[in-house]
Amino acid sequence: MNFSASYIDAVKDQTNRTLWSLNNVIDSIPDAYWDKLYCDMPLWKHVYHTLHSLDMWYINPLSYEEPEFHKPGLNDLDAETKGYLSRELLKDYYDKVKVKITAYLQTINDEKLLEYPEKCPYTRFHLILAQHRHLDMHIGMIMGYIIAGENLWPRILGLQSEFPEGEYSLYF
């Protein structure tokens, strides 16, 4: 089977696979790890940093509104912040970001990928590619914490993997 030869179809496919993998990795985090410190920050903050960057940078960072629960520095892994974000809150945020990105991708074609969003110095393709790099880094870091602590490998989707339906194991 040959995949579509358009750039946007490849972007959509890889974005869907990466978003599925991110969601599964979040689901794979043991409850005992949620507030555990990694690089001096709780794991939930690593999750929020990943989601916040995706939300802000995938479409246009210069036309972005913070989520209502955001506080200054909350997304910064180099800044201590007070508070706590629950798994339920971040799962809800993930769902909103996924819907936003999926809807956005329906408005883009190959030509629009090379256009600049309003007032933005990067093309749409540059922003999307940068977020895939960022997502892969943080998904890998979070997976590493889980693998090192639990000896379990969270399931992610490769290029030819089928999207699981129904019940499935969170881990390979």
C-alpha positions as CSV (number, residue, x, y, z in Angstrom):
1,M,0.0,0.0,0.0
2,N,1.4,3.4,-0.9
3,F,0.8,6.4,1.3
4,S,-0.4,9.7,-0.1
5,A,2.3,11.7,-1.7
6,S,1.3,15.1,-0.2
7,Y,3.3,16.7,2.5
8,I,0.3,17.6,4.5
9,D,-1.0,14.0,4.6
10,A,2.4,13.0,6.0
11,V,2.3,15.8,8.6
12,K,-1.3,14.7,9.6
13,D,-0.3,11.0,9.9
14,Q,2.9,11.7,11.9
15,T,1.0,14.2,14.1
16,N,-1.7,11.7,14.8
17,R,0.8,9.0,15.7
18,T,2.8,11.3,17.9
19,L,-0.3,12.6,19.7
20,W,-1.5,9.0,20.3
21,S,2.0,8.1,21.6
22,L,2.1,11.1,23.9
23,N,-1.3,10.3,25.3
24,N,-0.3,6.7,26.0
25,V,2.9,7.8,27.6
26,I,1.0,10.1,29.9
27,D,-1.4,7.2,30.8
28,S,1.6,5.0,31.5
29,I,3.0,7.3,34.2
30,P,2.6,5.5,37.5
31,D,0.6,7.6,40.1
32,A,3.6,7.5,42.4
33,Y,5.7,9.3,39.8
34,W,3.3,12.1,39.1
35,D,4.9,14.4,41.8
36,K,8.3,12.8,41.8
37,L,11.2,15.1,40.9
38,Y,13.2,14.7,37.7
39,C,15.8,17.3,37.0
40,D,14.5,19.2,40.1
41,M,10.9,19.4,38.7
42,P,7.9,17.2,39.3
43,L,7.0,14.9,36.5
44,W,3.6,16.6,36.0
45,K,5.5,19.8,35.2
46,H,7.4,17.9,32.5
47,V,4.1,16.8,31.1
48,Y,2.7,20.3,31.2
49,H,5.8,21.8,29.6
50,T,5.4,19.4,26.7
51,L,1.7,20.1,26.2
52,H,2.1,23.8,26.7
53,S,4.8,24.0,24.1
54,L,2.7,22.0,21.7
55,D,-0.3,24.2,22.2
56,M,1.7,27.4,21.9
57,W,4.2,26.6,19.1
58,Y,2.4,24.2,16.7
59,I,0.2,26.8,15.1
60,N,1.5,30.3,15.9
61,P,3.2,31.4,19.1
62,L,2.4,35.1,18.4
63,S,-1.3,34.4,18.3
64,Y,-1.7,32.3,21.5
65,E,-3.8,32.5,24.6
66,E,-2.6,30.7,27.7
67,P,-4.9,28.1,29.3
68,E,-6.9,29.6,32.1
69,F,-5.1,27.6,34.8
70,H,-1.6,28.8,33.6
71,K,0.5,30.8,35.9
72,P,3.8,32.6,35.0
73,G,6.7,30.1,34.8
74,L,4.5,27.1,35.1
75,N,5.7,25.8,31.7
76,D,9.4,26.6,32.4
77,L,11.4,23.6,33.5
78,D,14.1,26.0,34.9
79,A,11.7,27.9,37.1
80,E,10.3,26.7,40.4
81,T,6.6,27.3,40.7
82,K,4.1,26.6,43.4
83,G,1.0,24.5,42.9
84,Y,0.1,21.2,41.4
85,L,-1.5,20.1,38.2
86,S,-3.5,16.8,38.4
87,R,-3.4,14.1,35.8
88,E,-7.1,14.8,35.1
89,L,-6.5,18.5,34.4
90,L,-3.5,17.7,32.1
91,K,-5.5,14.9,30.3
92,D,-8.3,17.4,29.7
93,Y,-5.7,19.9,28.4
94,Y,-4.2,17.2,26.1
95,D,-7.7,16.6,24.7
96,K,-8.2,20.3,24.0
97,V,-4.8,20.7,22.3
98,K,-5.4,17.6,20.2
99,V,-8.8,18.9,19.0
100,K,-7.2,22.3,18.2
101,I,-4.3,20.8,16.2
102,T,-6.5,18.3,14.4
103,A,-8.9,21.1,13.3
104,Y,-6.0,23.3,12.3
105,L,-4.5,20.6,10.1
106,Q,-7.8,20.3,8.2
107,T,-7.3,23.9,7.0
108,I,-3.8,23.4,5.7
109,N,-2.6,22.1,2.3
110,D,0.9,21.7,0.9
111,E,1.1,25.3,-0.3
112,K,0.0,26.7,3.1
113,L,2.7,24.7,4.9
114,L,5.3,27.0,3.4
115,E,3.4,30.2,4.3
116,Y,4.1,32.3,7.4
117,P,1.4,32.6,10.0
118,E,0.5,36.2,10.8
119,K,3.4,38.2,12.3
120,C,5.4,34.9,12.7
121,P,9.0,34.6,11.4
122,Y,8.6,30.8,10.9
123,T,6.7,28.9,8.2
124,R,3.9,26.6,9.3
125,F,6.1,23.7,8.3
126,H,9.0,25.0,10.4
127,L,6.7,25.3,13.5
128,I,5.2,21.9,13.0
129,L,8.6,20.2,12.5
130,A,10.0,22.0,15.6
131,Q,7.2,20.7,17.7
132,H,7.7,17.2,16.5
133,R,11.4,17.5,17.6
134,H,10.3,18.9,20.9
135,L,7.6,16.3,21.5
136,D,10.0,13.4,20.6
137,M,12.6,14.7,23.1
138,H,10.1,15.0,26.0
139,I,8.2,11.8,25.2
140,G,11.6,10.0,25.2
141,M,12.6,11.6,28.5
142,I,9.3,10.6,30.2
143,M,9.5,7.1,28.8
144,G,13.1,6.9,30.2
145,Y,11.8,7.7,33.6
146,I,9.2,5.0,33.4
147,I,11.5,2.4,31.9
148,A,14.2,3.1,34.5
149,G,11.8,2.9,37.4
150,E,9.4,0.2,36.3
151,N,11.2,-1.8,33.6
152,L,8.2,-1.3,31.4
153,W,8.3,0.3,27.9
154,P,5.3,2.5,27.1
155,R,3.7,1.7,23.8
156,I,4.2,4.2,21.0
157,L,3.2,4.1,17.4
158,G,5.8,3.5,14.7
159,L,5.4,4.4,11.0
160,Q,3.6,1.1,10.1
161,S,1.9,0.5,13.5
162,E,-1.9,0.1,13.5
163,F,-3.7,2.4,15.9
164,P,-4.9,0.2,18.7
165,E,-8.7,-0.2,19.1
166,G,-10.5,-1.3,22.2
167,E,-8.5,-2.4,25.2
168,Y,-4.8,-2.7,24.8
169,S,-1.7,-2.8,27.0
170,L,-0.1,0.5,27.8
171,Y,3.3,-1.2,27.4
172,F,5.1,-3.3,24.9
